[in-house]
């Protein structure tokens, strides 16, 4: 899958301004962000990019701050090579430790999740992923059947399994993400995650106790 990189140049006067702009970009299809000293980078699948539509969604923000952006096409690549150079482990509330295979383990954390993103996104660095992991800490998963819609690297499905879910169904439309989820489940020694490739038509006709969906509304 090819990606579009949107390089935003601006100086935010308040933190909330960046959050509002990133939220608008997430609604437009961006699924990963990288903060910079002079702005940030946003990424979306090239198939989702529509410059006219994006400009219309960003129009209200020109009244709040001055910014510009440039568009770059990023061909499909091995994202593991990219992340390995700048991917730092993260922790959520001193309970979850998310790391790659090349990082030292932290056995003192209640939950440790090993993620090798390769060409899929979802490491916990994105704000919505971190919020989902945080939110999941307060949910009882023991004995539950769980659906993770738009699983990416499988990070949410893995945490659900670690927290005692009996069955986890993980679905993504991107075959690379499905492969990544399968491999990451193996890295974390969870064997009750069923990975399906597709969109809403792939959802089994079954009842789920908990549905996780860290996806764009469009």
Secondary structure as UniProt FT lines:
FT   STRAND          3..9
FT   HELIX           15..28
FT   STRAND          32..36
FT   TURN            37..38
FT   STRAND          39..45
FT   HELIX           46..48
FT   HELIX           51..58
FT   HELIX           59..63
FT   STRAND          68..74
FT   HELIX           79..86
FT   STRAND          90..92
FT   TURN            93..95
FT   STRAND          96..99
FT   TURN            101..102
FT   TURN            107..108
FT   STRAND          111..114
FT   TURN            118..119
FT   HELIX           127..136
FT   TURN            137..138
FT   TURN            142..143
FT   STRAND          145..149
FT   TURN            152..153
FT   HELIX           155..162
FT   TURN            163..164
FT   STRAND          167..172
FT   HELIX           175..187
FT   TURN            188..189
FT   STRAND          193..197
FT   HELIX           200..202
FT   STRAND          210..212
//
